Amino acid sequence: MPAPKSTETPAQPPFPVVDPSAWLAADLAADQGWIHRLDADEIHELDRAVEAVVERGVGPGAFGRDDFPLTHLADRIAGWARDIEHGRGCVLVKGLDPGRYDDDALAALYWGLACHLGEPVSQNAAGQLIGHVRDTGRDYQASNVRGYTTRAELKAHCDASDVVGLLCRHPARSGGESLIASATAIYNHLAAERPELIPPLLEGFHFDLRGEGVTDDPDETTFHRVPVFSWFGGRLSCRYNGKTIEDGMRKRGMPLDGLALEAVREVGRLAVAPPFRYDMTFEKGDIQLLSNHSILHARAAFEDWPERERQRDLWRIWFNLRDGRALAPHFADRLNTGPRGGVFVRGAA
């Protein structure tokens, strides 16, 4: 399918972009108001809601927000959504003990929280709504292998939804630390120090869809260029994955070079360097919630436990916020499935 011709002219954001999401690592360390610990009453609320859906025999994908009744905690979750969209863009929820739940109950709890935050979308061609980020023995350097199925280091990137959630069922034996950085702060740095790199990032690139596009072509890329930085409706949003950008442009027969290549690699380099990089170590039960529009995340390589039941397992949900920001049309269509669409589910058409 040929790429539609874009009539959009990339808009230049003001400099600097003044926004709570433009933080540095020292800011997160100094004020940890973005970390929330569930108290006993809130855990009890969750337990009651889980019991209600488990008794009905429904699981993730088969119930929504209204089927998962919360009272006081619902207001707190609404505050998390505001922090993700209008604040720093990152929330860490602690205090959950996953050992208290079997897999079905924990999945119902996690799904219920996600439904209060937004509307989950598919994250792979199998249509998974809760995916497992764990080592399946695959080689990340092989064609069309997605990094979350390996134990390899994952470079800085953001996912193709408004928000990504990760619940730590089991941490790794060693490694696997999460690294986050503010895409807004990185934009501000580039605009001040390397302004010549901004135009190619605003124009965007064809991203590799890693065999999970809407066609049967294993080399399908986004039909149009998706900007790394998009200024629309008075908000700066980011879409970045250095590997899928470079692979996608190569598959389109337009391998990156010059300023464009330097710009893409510089975003990734800055995201894991001081003063932008903030390191987090997942503890069992932690739930990390990140805005894909304002936060880049990366992962260190890890070594796992030999016992299957102890191996690293993060449960991932992609979801869109109900009151999320307006997005430019070509930025919002990140996977050839339409604005804010999830990964195309093979066999669903």
Beta strands, then each sheet from edge to edge (+ up, - down):
strand 1: 35-37
strand 2: 90-94
strand 3: 118-121
strand 4: 131-133
strand 5: 154-157
strand 6: 163-170
strand 7: 174-175
strand 8: 178-182
strand 9: 229-232
strand 10: 235-238
strand 11: 278-280
strand 12: 287-291
strand 13: 295-299
strand 14: 302-303
strand 15: 313-321
sheet 1: 1+ 2+ 12- 6+ 15- 3+
sheet 2: 1+ 2+ 12- 6+ 15- 4+
sheet 3: 5+ 13- 8+ 11-
sheet 4: 7+ 14-
sheet 5: 9+ 10-
end
